[in-house]
Amino acid sequence: MKYALFSVPVGTIYDLPQPIKEGETGPVSTIGDEGLYGQACQVRTAPGGVTAAGVHLAPDVAEVVSFYGYHGYVFTRELQLIEEAPLRDYLAEPMVLAGRATDVLNLPKVQGVRMMELERGGLLRRVAEAPEEAEAHKGWAKVRLVDGRVGYVRDVALEPVRYEMSAVFSQEEGLPFDEALAKATELGYAEADPTADIEGYDAGRKVAIMASIAFRSRVVFSDVYTEGITKISARDILYAKEFGCVIKLVGRARNTRGGIEAAVYPMMIPEDHPLASVRDSFNAVFLHGDAVDDVMFYGRGAGEFPTASAVMGDVIDVMRDIRYNCTGRISCTCYRDTPVKPFAEAENQFVLRMKVENRPGVLASIAGVLGAHQVSISKVVQKIITDGAAELVIVTDAVKEMAFGNALEDLKELEITREIGNVIREY
């Protein structure tokens, strides 16, 4: 894994590998974020390489993920590449930031030559000095630039750093689906035949059980709509990151006025939601109650020892039943007869990714179809691909599954539609 430090006062992180795209009213910038001098990022794809999503980068463009998780593209002229060991040494040194726009000079006096002009928030390493040296240029701080040069900054221009950048080392690198599945199977997280895991069947059975217990009414597996993760692509994951989300396979049950909703499907979940942190062999059950508000139960749900523990628990229950000559010590709690709502009547927010002709009037045509089915648009992101086509990502407000499904069928029939990429629900 490669890393880099921003080596200009304010670096630009673009959402696309090219800085300009064609909008409906003409060329527009693809600027998404910025990186300040001295901030660290992970280089996900080197200049001139091919990204996990199949994008070929120019020789002077790198794909990066900032230390706080923002994904984008940066011109190499704004970066200083660095290996992991030197970066860890760099981050271990005392850091200060510019509390205002300021200059780094080669001497601790106003007659010094400017080495770097920093904007507010730029990061510097403070160099320790002997007491007599510090006294000799009182009011000035000795600092080190990212390229190793030493200079001086007015003390009053510096502030302590109140955040860490160590997360740059733990930013996850995506794997192709087949490789990730093989790794999960090897670790015991997925079955030898992983169909029930990746198609949502296993989660669907658990949702049926938990919905029956929670809502005191019988829900069976055939009542649960299931949709797996096999259609999730690297592009979906990249867009999720851009929206500040992660994609998780979620089993969901809700007790609504119209009946119980029970389903399993991939969802975009905000990165700050507790469910977003559930990884590897861990499972979580997230509850929302009228009085208790939000509660989450979290623990390992796969692997040798967690599975053995669960099996032994069942064996001990059977042994107790034999010992005391009884069964059903915990009886069924389904005393209600609440109907299970048809999934077509459930309401969800959707993220639709599609490839369309890149010409005027396309957005108006799509908005017309969605509006005809009472589907309200919350957000639209447009990115140029190639060959006269653009990729659109459309986020909707909450709408019934049937209405969105009908709109999707009509969108497929539009002349301007080249491909429906994927549809993911949003939490």
C-alpha positions in Angstrom: 0.0 0.0 0.0 1.2 3.5 -0.9 0.6 6.7 0.9 1.0 10.4 0.2 1.1 13.8 1.9 -0.4 17.0 0.4 2.5 19.2 -0.5 0.7 22.3 -1.6 -1.2 24.8 0.6 -4.6 23.5 -0.6 -4.8 20.4 -2.7 -7.9 19.5 -4.8 -9.7 16.1 -4.5 -11.8 15.5 -7.6 -14.8 13.2 -7.7 -13.9 12.1 -11.2 -10.5 11.3 -12.8 -11.0 14.4 -14.9 -11.4 17.9 -13.4 -14.2 19.0 -15.7 -17.4 17.3 -16.9 -20.2 18.3 -19.2 -23.3 19.5 -17.3 -26.7 20.4 -18.7 -25.7 24.1 -18.9 -22.1 23.5 -20.0 -18.7 22.4 -18.5 -18.7 22.2 -14.7 -16.0 21.3 -12.2 -15.8 17.9 -10.6 -14.2 19.2 -7.4 -15.4 17.2 -4.4 -13.1 18.1 -1.5 -9.7 19.5 -0.6 -6.6 18.4 1.3 -4.5 20.8 3.3 -0.7 20.9 3.4 0.7 18.0 5.4 -2.5 16.0 5.6 -2.1 12.2 4.8 -4.0 10.1 2.3 -3.9 6.5 1.1 -3.0 6.0 -2.6 -5.6 3.4 -3.7 -4.4 3.4 -7.4 -1.1 4.7 -8.5 -0.8 7.3 -11.4 -1.4 5.7 -14.8 -3.0 2.6 -13.2 -6.4 1.0 -13.4 -8.8 1.3 -10.5 -11.0 -1.4 -9.0 -13.9 0.0 -10.9 -12.0 -0.3 -14.2 -11.2 3.4 -14.7 -7.8 4.0 -16.5 -6.0 6.9 -14.8 -3.8 9.5 -16.6 -0.1 9.4 -15.8 -0.4 12.4 -13.5 -3.6 11.4 -11.6 -3.8 9.1 -8.5 -6.9 7.6 -6.8 -6.8 8.4 -3.1 -8.7 8.0 0.1 -8.2 10.8 2.7 -7.4 9.9 6.3 -11.1 10.8 7.1 -12.4 8.5 4.4 -13.1 10.8 1.4 -12.5 9.0 -1.9 -11.4 10.9 -5.0 -8.6 11.7 -7.5 -5.6 14.1 -7.1 -3.0 15.4 -9.5 0.4 14.1 -8.5 1.9 17.6 -8.6 0.0 18.3 -5.4 1.3 15.1 -3.6 4.5 13.8 -2.1 4.4 10.0 -2.2 5.7 8.3 1.0 6.1 4.7 2.2 4.3 3.4 5.3 7.3 3.3 7.7 8.3 7.0 7.0 4.7 8.0 7.2 4.3 6.4 10.6 7.5 8.2 11.8 6.1 11.5 10.4 2.8 11.1 12.2 4.6 10.2 15.5 6.3 13.6 15.7 4.7 16.5 17.4 2.3 18.2 15.0 1.0 21.8 14.8 -1.3 23.5 12.4 -1.5 27.0 11.0 -4.2 28.9 12.9 -4.2 31.5 10.1 -2.6 32.0 6.7 1.1 32.3 7.4 4.6 32.0 5.8 7.4 29.5 6.6 10.7 31.3 6.5 14.3 30.0 6.3 15.4 32.2 9.2 13.7 33.2 12.5 13.4 36.8 11.4 11.2 38.9 9.1 14.0 39.2 6.7 13.9 35.4 6.1 13.1 34.0 2.7 9.7 32.5 2.2 9.9 28.6 1.9 6.2 27.9 1.9 2.9 29.9 2.1 0.4 28.1 4.2 -3.4 28.5 4.4 -5.3 28.1 7.7 -5.2 24.4 8.8 -1.9 23.4 7.1 0.0 20.9 9.1 3.7 21.1 10.2 6.0 19.0 12.4 7.4 21.0 15.3 11.1 20.5 15.8 12.3 20.2 19.4 14.9 22.8 20.4 17.4 23.2 23.2 16.3 25.9 25.7 19.1 28.2 24.7 18.3 27.9 21.0 14.6 28.6 21.6 15.5 31.6 23.7 17.7 33.0 21.0 14.8 33.3 18.6 11.9 33.8 21.0 8.5 34.2 19.3 9.5 31.9 16.5 8.9 28.1 16.2 11.2 25.7 14.4 9.2 23.4 12.0 9.8 20.7 9.4 8.1 20.7 6.0 6.8 17.5 4.4 9.9 17.4 2.1 12.2 17.4 5.2 13.3 21.1 5.0 13.5 23.0 8.2 12.1 26.5 8.6 10.5 29.0 11.1 7.0 30.2 11.8 5.7 32.9 14.2 4.6 31.2 17.4 1.3 33.1 17.4 0.3 31.6 14.1 0.3 28.0 15.4 -2.3 25.9 17.1 -2.3 22.4 18.5 -3.7 19.6 16.3 -6.9 18.2 17.7 -7.3 15.2 15.4 -5.3 12.1 14.4 -4.6 10.8 10.9 -3.8 7.2 11.9 -7.0 6.0 10.3 -5.2 6.4 6.9 -3.6 3.0 7.6 -7.0 1.2 8.2 -8.9 2.4 5.2 -10.3 -0.7 3.6 -9.1 -1.8 0.2 -11.8 -3.4 -1.9 -11.6 -7.0 -3.2 -13.4 -8.5 -6.2 -16.6 -10.3 -5.1 -15.3 -13.8 -5.8 -12.1 -13.2 -3.9 -13.9 -11.7 -0.9 -16.3 -14.7 -0.9 -13.5 -17.2 -1.1 -11.8 -15.5 1.9 -15.0 -15.5 3.9 -15.5 -19.2 3.2 -11.9 -20.0 4.1 -12.3 -18.2 7.5 -15.6 -20.0 8.2 -17.8 -16.9 7.8 -19.7 -18.4 4.9 -20.8 -22.0 4.3 -19.1 -24.3 1.8 -22.2 -23.7 -0.3 -22.6 -19.9 0.3 -25.9 -19.5 -1.5 -27.9 -19.0 1.7 -25.5 -16.4 2.9 -25.0 -14.3 -0.2 -28.6 -14.5 -1.4 -30.1 -13.5 1.9 -31.9 -16.8 2.7 -30.1 -17.3 6.0 -30.8 -13.8 7.1 -34.4 -14.1 5.9 -35.0 -17.1 8.2 -33.6 -15.1 11.1 -35.8 -12.1 10.3 -38.9 -14.4 10.3 -38.0 -15.7 13.8 -37.1 -12.3 15.3 -40.2 -10.6 13.8 -42.4 -13.4 15.3 -40.9 -12.8 18.7 -40.8 -9.0 18.5 -44.4 -8.5 17.2 -46.1 -11.5 18.9 -47.4 -12.7 15.5 -46.4 -15.6 13.3 -44.0 -14.6 10.4 -42.6 -17.5 8.3 -39.8 -17.5 5.8 -42.1 -17.3 2.8 -43.4 -14.0 4.1 -39.9 -12.4 3.9 -38.8 -10.7 0.7 -35.1 -11.7 0.0 -32.5 -10.0 -2.2 -28.8 -10.9 -2.0 -25.5 -9.1 -2.5 -24.4 -10.7 -5.8 -25.4 -7.7 -7.9 -23.3 -5.2 -5.8 -20.4 -3.9 -7.8 -17.3 -1.9 -7.0 -19.0 1.2 -8.5 -21.8 0.8 -6.0 -19.3 0.7 -3.2 -17.5 3.8 -4.5 -20.8 5.8 -4.8 -21.7 4.7 -1.3 -18.4 6.1 0.0 -19.1 9.3 -1.9 -22.4 9.6 -0.1 -20.8 8.9 3.3 -22.3 5.4 3.5 -21.4 1.8 3.5 -23.4 -1.1 2.0 -24.6 -3.9 4.3 -26.9 -6.8 3.8 -29.7 -6.0 6.2 -32.7 -8.0 7.4 -35.4 -5.6 8.4 -38.8 -6.1 10.1 -41.2 -3.2 10.9 -44.6 -3.3 12.6 -46.6 -0.7 10.7 -50.3 0.3 10.7 -50.8 -1.7 7.5 -49.1 -4.8 8.9 -45.7 -6.3 9.4 -43.0 -5.6 6.8 -40.3 -8.3 6.6 -37.4 -8.2 4.1 -33.7 -8.8 3.5 -31.7 -6.7 1.0 -28.5 -4.6 0.6 -28.8 -1.1 2.0 -26.7 2.0 2.0 -26.2 2.9 5.7 -24.6 6.2 6.9 -21.1 5.7 8.1 -21.9 7.1 11.6 -24.7 4.6 12.1 -23.8 1.8 14.6 -24.7 -0.9 12.0 -22.0 0.5 9.6 -19.3 -0.7 12.0 -20.4 -4.4 11.8 -17.7 -6.3 9.9 -16.0 -9.6 9.5 -17.8 -12.4 11.5 -19.7 -10.0 13.6 -23.5 -9.8 13.5 -25.8 -7.2 15.1 -29.4 -6.8 16.0 -30.6 -3.2 16.0 -33.9 -2.4 17.8 -36.0 0.7 17.9 -38.7 0.8 20.6 -41.2 3.4 21.7 -39.7 3.8 25.1 -36.2 2.4 24.9 -35.4 4.2 21.6 -32.4 2.6 19.9 -30.7 -0.6 21.3 -28.0 -2.7 19.5 -26.9 -6.3 20.4 -23.5 -7.1 18.9 -21.2 -10.1 18.7 -19.6 -12.8 16.6 -22.1 -14.8 14.5 -19.8 -17.1 12.5 -16.6 -19.0 12.9 -15.6 -22.2 14.7 -16.1 -21.2 18.4 -19.2 -19.0 18.1 -20.9 -21.8 16.1 -19.8 -24.5 18.6 -21.1 -22.3 21.5 -24.5 -22.0 19.9 -24.7 -25.8 19.1 -23.7 -26.7 22.7 -26.4 -24.3 24.0 -29.0 -26.3 22.1 -27.6 -29.6 23.3 -27.7 -28.4 26.9 -31.4 -27.3 26.5 -32.2 -30.8 25.2 -30.4 -32.4 28.1 -32.3 -30.3 30.6 -35.6 -31.3 28.9 -34.6 -35.0 29.3 -33.5 -34.5 32.9 -36.7 -32.8 34.0 -39.0 -34.8 31.7 -40.5 -31.7 30.1 -40.5 -29.7 26.9 -41.6 -26.3 25.8 -40.2 -24.5 28.9 -40.2 -21.4 26.7 -43.5 -21.4 24.9 -44.5 -19.7 21.6 -45.4 -16.0 22.1 -47.4 -15.5 18.9 -50.8 -14.7 20.4 -51.6 -12.0 17.8 -52.8 -12.3 14.3 -51.2 -9.3 12.7 -51.1 -9.5 8.8 -47.9 -9.5 6.9 -48.0 -6.6 4.5 -47.3 -7.4 0.8 -43.8 -6.3 0.0 -45.1 -4.2 -2.9 -46.8 -2.0 -0.3 -43.7 -1.4 1.7 -42.0 2.1 1.5 -38.3 2.6 0.9 -35.8 5.1 -0.3 -33.9 4.0 -3.4 -30.5 4.7 -5.0 -30.7 4.1 -8.8 -27.6 3.8 -10.9 -28.1 4.0 -14.7 -26.2 4.8 -17.9 -27.9 7.1 -20.3 -27.3 9.1 -23.4 -25.2 12.3 -22.6 -27.4 14.9 -24.3 -29.7 17.7 -23.3 -33.2 16.8 -22.0 -32.2 13.4 -20.5 -32.8 14.5 -16.9 -36.1 16.0 -17.8 -37.2 12.8 -19.4 -36.2 10.7 -16.4 -37.8 13.1 -14.0 -41.0 13.0 -16.0 -41.2 9.2 -15.8 -40.5 9.2 -12.1 -43.0 12.0 -11.4 -45.7 10.1 -13.3 -45.4 7.3 -10.7 -45.2 9.7 -7.7 -41.5 9.1 -7.2 -39.8 12.2 -5.8 -36.1 12.8 -6.5 -33.9 13.7 -3.5 -30.5 14.0 -5.2 -28.9 13.4 -8.6 -25.2 12.8 -9.3 -24.0 12.8 -13.0 -20.7 11.5 -14.1 -19.3 11.2 -17.6 -18.2 7.8 -18.8 -17.3 7.5 -22.5 -18.7 7.1 -25.9 -21.5 9.7 -25.5 -22.9 8.1 -22.3 -23.2 9.5 -18.8 -23.7 7.6 -15.6 -26.5 8.9 -13.3 -27.1 8.1 -9.7 -30.6 9.1 -8.6 -31.6 9.1 -4.9 -35.3 9.1 -4.2 -37.5 10.0 -1.2 -39.5 7.2 0.4 -41.9 5.6 -2.0 -43.9 2.3 -2.3 -42.0 -0.6 -3.8 -44.7 -1.1 -6.4 -44.6 2.5 -7.6 -40.8 2.5 -7.9 -40.8 -0.9 -9.7 -43.3 0.4 -12.2 -41.3 3.5 -12.8 -38.2 1.4 -13.3 -39.9 -0.7 -16.0 -40.8 2.5 -17.8 -37.3 3.9 -17.5 -35.9 0.8 -19.2 -38.1 1.5 -22.2 -36.8 5.1 -22.7 -34.8 5.7 -25.8 -32.1 7.5 -23.8 -31.5 4.6 -21.4 -28.5 2.4 -22.2 -28.4 0.4 -19.0 -29.9 0.1 -15.6 -26.8 -0.5 -13.4 -28.3 -1.3 -10.0 -30.9 -0.4 -7.5 -30.0 -0.3 -3.8 -32.3 0.8 -0.9 -31.1 3.6 1.5 -31.5 3.4 5.3 
